[in-house]
Structure formats: structure tokens, C-alpha cells
């Protein structure tokens, strides 16, 4: 899929300089940057979930056994 984005001249020049240095296309660098951004935010969402259970007053194992007992 193609996407149209607006970049300023400084961004284009910086991408072109980097592309020449690493011998990759500008599009490849942009795709990699998007992947990095999405991975970073996905990890942040996962990390936000850690520790949520610790604020509950219920014992996690007891809760698990109760829920499984309802099956």
C-alpha cells in the first residue's frame, strides 16, 4: 500500500543523506522507522499492563481457582 506524507526539506535531506550512507532507499528507511515506532508503542501498551493485578485486594491464585471452578 502506498501512503502520501508531508515532510519538510530538512527531513528529506536528512533521509537522503542517511539513505546514501547506509545504501538503502528512502522508502525503506521510512518503513523501518514506522516499524520501530509501532513496536515501541506496542511494547509500551504491554508494559502498562504489568502490575495492574497487584493493586487488587484479591489473591490472584484464589481468583483463578474460583473462575476455573465456574466452568
GROMACS elastic network, one bead per residue, 0.5 to 0.9 nm:
[ bonds ]
;  ai    aj funct       b0    kb
    7    10     6  0.80654   500
    7    11     6  0.60410   500
    7    12     6  0.65140   500
    8    11     6  0.54490   500
    8    12     6  0.64769   500
    8    13     6  0.88078   500
    9    12     6  0.51347   500
    9    13     6  0.61006   500
    9    14     6  0.85257   500
   10    13     6  0.51766   500
   10    14     6  0.60756   500
   10    15     6  0.85541   500
   11    14     6  0.51111   500
   11    15     6  0.60885   500
   11    16     6  0.85344   500
   12    15     6  0.51244   500
   12    16     6  0.60865   500
   12    17     6  0.85762   500
   12    26     6  0.86255   500
   13    16     6  0.50772   500
   13    17     6  0.61124   500
   13    18     6  0.85735   500
   14    17     6  0.51357   500
   14    18     6  0.61701   500
   14    19     6  0.84857   500
   15    18     6  0.51025   500
   15    19     6  0.58944   500
   15    20     6  0.85564   500
   15    25     6  0.89921   500
   15    26     6  0.61573   500
   15    29     6  0.75768   500
   15    30     6  0.84380   500
   16    20     6  0.62028   500
   16    21     6  0.85991   500
   16    25     6  0.81648   500
   16    26     6  0.63225   500
   17    20     6  0.53285   500
   17    21     6  0.62880   500
   17    22     6  0.88050   500
   18    21     6  0.50066   500
   18    22     6  0.61253   500
   18    23     6  0.80864   500
   18    24     6  0.82968   500
   18    26     6  0.83119   500
   18    29     6  0.85007   500
   19    22     6  0.53706   500
   19    23     6  0.54859   500
   19    25     6  0.55876   500
   19    26     6  0.57139   500
   19    28     6  0.86159   500
   19    29     6  0.71369   500
   20    24     6  0.67163   500
   20    25     6  0.78982   500
   20    26     6  0.88599   500
   21    24     6  0.80431   500
   22    25     6  0.88081   500
   24    27     6  0.83166   500
   24    28     6  0.64203   500
   24    29     6  0.70494   500
   25    28     6  0.51523   500
   25    29     6  0.64819   500
   25    30     6  0.87766   500
   26    29     6  0.51756   500
   26    30     6  0.62907   500
   26    31     6  0.87267   500
   27    30     6  0.50618   500
   27    31     6  0.61591   500
   27    32     6  0.85785   500
   28    31     6  0.51295   500
   28    32     6  0.61681   500
   28    33     6  0.85925   500
   29    32     6  0.50771   500
   29    33     6  0.61166   500
   29    34     6  0.86401   500
   30    33     6  0.50050   500
   30    34     6  0.61959   500
   30    35     6  0.86305   500
   31    34     6  0.51212   500
   31    35     6  0.62211   500
   31    36     6  0.86661   500
   32    35     6  0.50493   500
   32    36     6  0.61549   500
   32    37     6  0.85811   500
   33    36     6  0.50916   500
   33    37     6  0.61326   500
   33    38     6  0.86253   500
   34    37     6  0.50700   500
   34    38     6  0.61306   500
   34    39     6  0.85228   500
   35    38     6  0.51992   500
   35    39     6  0.60395   500
   35    40     6  0.85011   500
   36    39     6  0.51702   500
   36    40     6  0.60649   500
   36    41     6  0.86441   500
   37    40     6  0.52185   500
   37    41     6  0.63123   500
   37    42     6  0.86086   500
   38    41     6  0.52220   500
   38    42     6  0.60357   500
   38    43     6  0.86019   500
   39    42     6  0.50035   500
   39    43     6  0.61323   500
   39    44     6  0.85728   500
   40    43     6  0.52362   500
   40    44     6  0.62902   500
   40    45     6  0.88479   500
   41    45     6  0.63119   500
   41    46     6  0.87449   500
   42    45     6  0.51805   500
   42    46     6  0.64318   500
   42    47     6  0.86864   500
   43    46     6  0.50790   500
   43    47     6  0.60418   500
   43    48     6  0.85091   500
   44    47     6  0.50009   500
   44    48     6  0.60283   500
   44    49     6  0.88225   500
   45    48     6  0.51351   500
   45    49     6  0.68158   500
   46    49     6  0.54298   500
   46    50     6  0.71308   500
   47    50     6  0.53932   500
   47    51     6  0.87257   500
   48    51     6  0.79775   500
   48    52     6  0.80683   500
   49    52     6  0.57818   500
   49    53     6  0.85741   500
   50    53     6  0.77532   500
   50    54     6  0.87684   500
   51    54     6  0.52703   500
   51    55     6  0.73839   500
   52    55     6  0.59411   500
   52    56     6  0.77261   500
   53    56     6  0.55456   500
   53    57     6  0.87753   500
   53    58     6  0.87065   500
   53    60     6  0.75929   500
   54    57     6  0.78792   500
   54    58     6  0.89060   500
   54    60     6  0.86799   500
   55    58     6  0.89080   500
   56    59     6  0.78780   500
   56    60     6  0.86400   500
   58    61     6  0.87214   500
   58    62     6  0.75105   500
   58    63     6  0.67927   500
   59    62     6  0.53267   500
   59    63     6  0.61844   500
   59    64     6  0.86926   500
   60    63     6  0.51124   500
   60    64     6  0.61625   500
   60    65     6  0.86952   500
   61    64     6  0.50396   500
   61    65     6  0.62154   500
   61    66     6  0.85745   500
   62    65     6  0.51952   500
   62    66     6  0.61503   500
   62    67     6  0.86859   500
   63    66     6  0.50524   500
   63    67     6  0.61806   500
   63    68     6  0.85638   500
   64    67     6  0.52429   500
   64    68     6  0.61107   500
   64    69     6  0.84574   500
   65    68     6  0.51288   500
   65    69     6  0.59767   500
   65    70     6  0.87817   500
   66    69     6  0.50610   500
   66    70     6  0.66174   500
   67    70     6  0.52913   500
   67    71     6  0.72851   500
   68    71     6  0.55625   500
